[in-house]
Amino acid sequence: MNTTDIKESRLNIRCGHRARALLDKAAAYAQTSVSESVLSHDLVSAGQVAQAHEAITLTPVDFQLHAFAWKVWTFVLACVIFGRLNTRVSLANQAILKK
C-alpha cells in the first residue's frame, strides 16, 4: 500500500497479547507499521474471500448448457418482441428444448 494514500476511514481491532506481539514482530521484519502490515495482508485475504463468493466457475459441460439455455432464452425473447412466437410448439421442438 502506498504511504501517500489518503486514509478516510479508521478501523479499530482488539487482540490478545500474543497476537499483538506477533503482529509487531511481523511488521518489524517487513519494516512497516503494524497498521500498514495488517492492512496490506488483510486486503489480499479479503480480495480472495470476495472473489470466492462472487465468481462462478463452470465446468466445460456446465458452460455449454448455460450457453445453450441463453441462446434459447434470447431466441424466445426475440420471438415475443417481434410477435413471431407460435403458441403451439411441436413435439420435436419440445424435445430439443428439454435437452
FIKOLFI-583065 format. One record per residue (C-alpha): residue in one letter; x negated, y, z negated; residue number from 1. Coordinates in steps of 0.2 Angstrom, whole numbers, plus 5000, padded with zeros to 4 digits. Example, Ala and Ser with C-alpha at 12.3 -4.5 7.8 and 13.67 -1.06 7.14 Angstrom:
+------+------+-------+------+------+
: resn : east : north :   up : resi :
+------+------+-------+------+------+
:    a : 4938 :  4978 : 4961 :    1 :
:    s : 4932 :  4995 : 4964 :    2 :
+------+------+-------+------+------+
***
This chain:
+------+------+-------+------+------+
: resn : east : north :   up : resi :
+------+------+-------+------+------+
:    m : 5000 :  5000 : 5000 :    1 :
:    n : 4994 :  5017 : 5004 :    2 :
:    t : 4990 :  5028 : 4989 :    3 :
:    t : 4996 :  5043 : 4998 :    4 :
:    d : 5014 :  5036 : 4999 :    5 :
:    i : 5027 :  5047 : 4991 :    6 :
:    k : 5035 :  5037 : 4977 :    7 :
:    e : 5053 :  5041 : 4975 :    8 :
:    s : 5059 :  5028 : 4963 :    9 :
:    r : 5052 :  5021 : 4946 :   10 :
:    l : 5053 :  5003 : 4941 :   11 :
:    n : 5050 :  4998 : 4923 :   12 :
:    i : 5047 :  4980 : 4918 :   13 :
:    r : 5044 :  4971 : 4901 :   14 :
:    c : 5032 :  4956 : 4900 :   15 :
:    g : 5023 :  4946 : 4886 :   16 :
:    h : 5005 :  4950 : 4881 :   17 :
:    r : 4998 :  4935 : 4891 :   18 :
:    a : 5007 :  4941 : 4907 :   19 :
:    r : 5001 :  4959 : 4904 :   20 :
:    a : 4983 :  4953 : 4901 :   21 :
:    l : 4983 :  4943 : 4917 :   22 :
:    l : 4991 :  4957 : 4927 :   23 :
:    d : 4977 :  4969 : 4920 :   24 :
:    k : 4964 :  4956 : 4925 :   25 :
:    a : 4970 :  4954 : 4942 :   26 :
:    a : 4972 :  4972 : 4945 :   27 :
:    a : 4954 :  4975 : 4939 :   28 :
:    y : 4947 :  4961 : 4951 :   29 :
:    a : 4957 :  4969 : 4965 :   30 :
:    q : 4951 :  4987 : 4960 :   31 :
:    t : 4968 :  4994 : 4959 :   32 :
:    s : 4980 :  4999 : 4946 :   33 :
:    v : 4992 :  4987 : 4938 :   34 :
:    s : 5007 :  4996 : 4947 :   35 :
:    e : 4998 :  4995 : 4964 :   36 :
:    s : 4994 :  4977 : 4962 :   37 :
:    v : 5011 :  4971 : 4956 :   38 :
:    l : 5020 :  4981 : 4969 :   39 :
:    s : 5009 :  4975 : 4984 :   40 :
:    h : 5010 :  4957 : 4979 :   41 :
:    d : 5029 :  4958 : 4975 :   42 :
:    l : 5033 :  4966 : 4991 :   43 :
:    v : 5025 :  4952 : 5000 :   44 :
:    s : 5036 :  4939 : 4990 :   45 :
:    a : 5051 :  4950 : 4991 :   46 :
:    g : 5049 :  4950 : 5010 :   47 :
:    q : 5048 :  4931 : 5011 :   48 :
:    v : 5063 :  4929 : 5000 :   49 :
:    a : 5074 :  4941 : 5010 :   50 :
:    q : 5068 :  4933 : 5026 :   51 :
:    a : 5073 :  4915 : 5020 :   52 :
:    h : 5090 :  4922 : 5016 :   53 :
:    e : 5093 :  4932 : 5031 :   54 :
:    a : 5086 :  4922 : 5045 :   55 :
:    i : 5094 :  4907 : 5053 :   56 :
:    t : 5083 :  4894 : 5061 :   57 :
:    l : 5091 :  4882 : 5073 :   58 :
:    t : 5086 :  4866 : 5080 :   59 :
:    p : 5085 :  4865 : 5099 :   60 :
:    v : 5101 :  4855 : 5099 :   61 :
:    d : 5110 :  4867 : 5087 :   62 :
:    f : 5104 :  4881 : 5098 :   63 :
:    q : 5111 :  4873 : 5114 :   64 :
:    l : 5128 :  4870 : 5105 :   65 :
:    h : 5129 :  4888 : 5099 :   66 :
:    a : 5124 :  4894 : 5117 :   67 :
:    f : 5137 :  4884 : 5125 :   68 :
:    a : 5150 :  4890 : 5112 :   69 :
:    w : 5145 :  4908 : 5115 :   70 :
:    k : 5147 :  4905 : 5134 :   71 :
:    v : 5164 :  4898 : 5132 :   72 :
:    w : 5170 :  4912 : 5120 :   73 :
:    t : 5164 :  4925 : 5132 :   74 :
:    f : 5172 :  4917 : 5146 :   75 :
:    v : 5189 :  4916 : 5137 :   76 :
:    l : 5187 :  4934 : 5131 :   77 :
:    a : 5184 :  4940 : 5149 :   78 :
:    c : 5199 :  4930 : 5155 :   79 :
:    v : 5210 :  4938 : 5141 :   80 :
:    i : 5204 :  4955 : 5145 :   81 :
:    f : 5207 :  4953 : 5164 :   82 :
:    g : 5223 :  4944 : 5162 :   83 :
:    r : 5217 :  4928 : 5170 :   84 :
:    l : 5219 :  4916 : 5156 :   85 :
:    n : 5231 :  4902 : 5161 :   86 :
:    t : 5241 :  4897 : 5146 :   87 :
:    r : 5240 :  4879 : 5152 :   88 :
:    v : 5223 :  4871 : 5151 :   89 :
:    s : 5221 :  4855 : 5160 :   90 :
:    l : 5216 :  4839 : 5150 :   91 :
:    a : 5199 :  4839 : 5159 :   92 :
:    n : 5195 :  4857 : 5153 :   93 :
:    q : 5201 :  4852 : 5135 :   94 :
:    a : 5189 :  4838 : 5135 :   95 :
:    i : 5175 :  4849 : 5141 :   96 :
:    l : 5178 :  4862 : 5128 :   97 :
:    k : 5178 :  4849 : 5114 :   98 :
:    k : 5160 :  4844 : 5118 :   99 :
+------+------+-------+------+------+
***
